[in-house]
Amino acid sequence: MSTGVDVIEAAGPIGDGRSARQVARDTRKHEAMARKRLTSKGATIAALVIAFFWTIPTFGLFVTSFRPGADVQSTGWWTVFTDPSFTFDNYRAALTSGGTALTLGESFINSLAITIPVVFFALAVASMLAYAFAWIDFPGRNIAFIAVFALQIVPLQMALVPLLSLFSRGMSIGDVTIFPPLELRGLEHSFATVWIAHVIFALPLAVFLLHNFIAEIPSELIEAARVDGAGHGQIFLRMIIPLAAPALASFAVLEFIWVWNDLLVATIFAPSTSLPITQSLNSLSGTWGDQWFLQAAGTFISILVPLIVFFLLQRFFVRGLLAGATKG
């Protein structure tokens, strides 16, 4: 007798013969239909024109980041085509400078230490919640899902002070402690409070997006696994996670860029030794003053990692956005 694990690893039910391969074919078919409906020659040409003009200032800033300071002060970046002159001194100076207790290089490491765990924590919690809302029948499920979805309309700024108070003083009702205070913000190189804050703010949108994707997985796959004895843990890890990979990758890209570019949440919840690169750039904008060729170098240091992440996961990002766009 086959086990639930065997069935799940085969990625297909026994009852009606519908397999994960068929699901993948249907997904590709729906993606093609979505692309056909959402694209046209006119829209493509317009997008290319907008992208060209949008890229010109960014390209100019990129060229400026490699030009010597004296050339930047006297001529425009476009003169590089007739009189090329490049240097890496701007990047060396930017990495070793700091407007706070940290240099730009140190805050770059802090941004990695903040962003990568937040993305994994948010995806782990949101995917489990999305699976529960989609495939586990429990009392009040619909009301709870609507409540989580409704949290998206709450402005982030409204939750900053209550959340900071919760971290510093905790929550008590009478003599009963509901949530103990977290004495972590005063510790050096502590990222716990900023991790928790970012994960909390990410959950409503993450649960909503992942639920919509996971709920579209054919029920025959889930039922076949249950018949063969697979529990929720096996179904979630061996079926849901692989099938929902495009949606997970899509949200991972969005969350990574959001957390990496964040200034407000990190400034409030992170200690001074754990500030991200956005805070250092903000401080250095006043320190460098008219040396904006150094600001250009610092800016491109800050966008390097998000660009790498986006291009590595671009295929999954597009699939995640298109999947579920059409049904049939």
N, C-alpha and C positions, 0 to 999 in steps of 0.2 A: 504493500500500500504506500502510495507516495505521500510525502509530508508536505506541509504548507510551504516549507522552504523550497522544496523541489519545484512546486508549482510556480512560486514567485520568481525563482531564478529562471524558469522557462519563460516568464513574463507573458503567460497566456492562460486563459481558462480552459477547462476540459469540456464544459457543457456545450457551448455553442461554437467553439472553434475560433472565436475572435481572439487574436493575439496582439501582443504589443507591436508587432510588425505592422499589423493592419491599422492600429492606432497611429503609428508613425506616418503611414501612407495617407491616412485621412488628414493628419495635421499638415503635412506638406501640401495636400490639395487645398485645404482651407487657406494656407499661407499664400498660395498662388492666386486664389480667388481674391483675397484681400489686396494683394499687390495690384492686380488688374483693375480693381474697383477704385483704389486710392491713388493711382498714378495716371498721368496723361502726358503727352508731348509738351503741351503748353505749361503744365505745372513743372515738368522737369527743366525746361528752359528757364522759367522764372526762378526756380530754385538755384540753378547754376549761376545766373546773373547776380542774385542776392548774395550767394556764397562768395562770389568773386569780390564784390565791393566790401563785403563784411570782412574778408581776409586781408585786404590791403593794409589797414591800420595795424593788425596783428603782425603781419610780415614786417612792416616798418619798425615796430617795436622789437621784433626779433633781431633784425639787422643792427639796430641801435645797441642792443645788448653786447654785441661783439666789436663795436667801433671804439677806438680810443677816445678818451674824454675830450681832448682838444678838438678832434674832428667833429664830435657831436655838438660842441658849443659853437662851431663856426659854419658848418654846412649841414644840409639836410641828408637824411638817410639814403635818398635816391642817388646821391653822388657816388655811392659805392659801386655802381655799374661802370662808371668812367674812371674812378680813382679808388680801387679797392684797398682797404686797410683794416685788418682784423686783429683782435687780441683777446686772450682769455683772462686778462688781468681783472676785468670787471667781475667775472664770476668768482675769482679767488677773493677779491675784496668783499664781495657780497656775502660769501659763505662765512668769512671770519669777522664780519661786523655784527653789531647788535645794538638795538635801541633800548633793550631791557637787560636783565641779568643774563640772558641767553644770547648766543650768536644765532645767525640764521641757520647755520648747519645743525646746531643743537635743537633748535625748534623744528627743523625738518624731521629729525629723528622722533621728536615728540609727536608730530602729526601722524607718523606711521604707527607709533605706539597707541595712539587714540583711535585712528580710523580702522585699522585692520581688525582688532577685537570687536569693535562696535558692529561692523558689518556681519561678522560671524554670529555674535550674540543675537542681533536683530533677526537674522535669517533663521536661526535655530528656534527662537521663541515664536516668531510669526508663523513659521511653517507648521509647527505643532498646533498652534491655535487655529490656523486655517484648516488643517485636517480635521480637527475636532468639530469645528463649525460645519464642515462639509459632510462628514461621514459618521459622526458619532451622535446618536440621538439621545439627548438629555433634556430634562425639563428647563424651560426658559432659554433654549438655544437661540431661537430667532430674536428674542428680546436682547440677549447678550450681544449678538452680532450687530444689531442695529445700534446698540449703545457704543460699541467699539467703533463702528463706522461714523457715528455722530461726533466722536472726539476729533475728527478731522477739521471740523469747523471752529474748534477752539483755537484762538491765536496763541502761538507759542509764547509770546511775551506775557500773556496773562498767567501762565503757569510757572514762570521763572521764580518769582518771589515765594509762592507757596511751596514749590519744590525745594528751594534753598532752605527755607525754614524747616521743612520736613527732614532734610539731611542734617541740619545743625542741632535741632531741638527734638526731633522725633515726634511721635503722636501718642497721646495718652488720653484715655477716657476714665476719669476718676483716678483710681489707683492702678488701673490696668494699662500696661504698655502695649499699644498696638504695633508701633514701629519704633525701634530704638534709634537714637541719634547715631549718625555715622561720623565719627571723629577721624575723617580721612583727608579732608581738604587741607589741613595744616601740615600734613606729612609731605616730605620732599619726594618728588617724582612719583606721586600717587595719582593714578588715573581713574580710580574706581568711581568717584562721583560723576565725572564727565562721561564715563562709559554708561552708567545707569541713566543719566539724563538723556543722552542721545538715543539709547534703546527705547526709552519710554516715548519719546517724541516720534520715533520711527514706526512704532507698532501699529497705530490705526491704519495708515496707508498700506503698510506691508501686509497686514492681515487681510485687508479688503482685496488687494491685487492678487495675492496668492490663493485666497479662497475662491475667487472667480475662476482661476485656472484649475485648481484641484477639483472643484465641483464638476467640471466638464469631463473628467476622466470617466470612461464608461463604467457603469455600475456592475456589468458582468465580470469585469476583472476583479473587483473587490469581492463580489459574492463568491466567485470561484475560489479565491484564496481563503475566504472564511469557511467554506465547505470543507476544504482540505485541512482545516485546523490552524490556519495562520492567525495570530493575534494582531492587535492594533500596532504593536511595536514592529513586527515583521512586515506588515502591510505598509507602514509608514516608511521604514528604512529601505526596503527592497523593491517597492513599487512606486510609491508616491514621489519620493525624492528623485529617482532617475527620470520619471516621466515629467516631473515639474522642473527639470533642470533649466529650460529656457526662461521660465518665469523667475526662478531663483537668480539666475545670472542677470536678468534685466533689472531686478530690484537691487542686486548687489552693486551694479554700476551706478544707479541713481543714488543709493545710500552712500557709496564711497565718495562720490563727487560732492554730495551735500555735506557730509561730515568733514571732508578735507578742506572745503572752502568756508566752513563755519568760523565765525569770529565771536558772535554773541554768546553762545552757550559755553564755549571753552573759556572765554574771559570771565564768566561768572562762576563756573564750577571747578575750573582747574586751578591748582596752586601755582605760584609764580615760577616754580621750577619745571612745570609741566605744560607751559603755554605752547600752542601750536605755531606753525609758520605764519599764519595769517596775522596773529598778534605781533609777531616780530616785524613783518612787513609794514603793518600799520604804524608801529613805533619808529621804524627806520625812515618812513616817508618824511618825517620832520627832521630827523638827524641828517639825512643826506641833502635835503633842501633842493638846490638846483642841480645836483648830481643825478639827474634822472636816468642817465645811462646805467648807473648802479641799480636804480629801482627797476629798470627793464630787465637786468640780469636776475635780480631777486624774484621778479614776477615769473620769469620762465623757469627758474628753479622750482617754484611752487606749483606750476602747472605740468611739470614733467611727468609726475607719477599718475595723475588722473588721465593724461593722454595715453600712457602705456596701458593702463587698466581698460580704458574704453576700446582701444584698438585690439587688445587681446580678446575681449569679450563681445566685440561688435556683432559677430555672427549670432551669438546667443541672445544678445540684446534685441536685435531685429526680430528674431523668431519669437521671443517672448512678447514683444509688442503686437505682432501680427496674429499670434495664436489666439484663437477664440474670437477673432474679429468677425468671422462668419460662422454660421452653423449650417450643417446639412448632412 
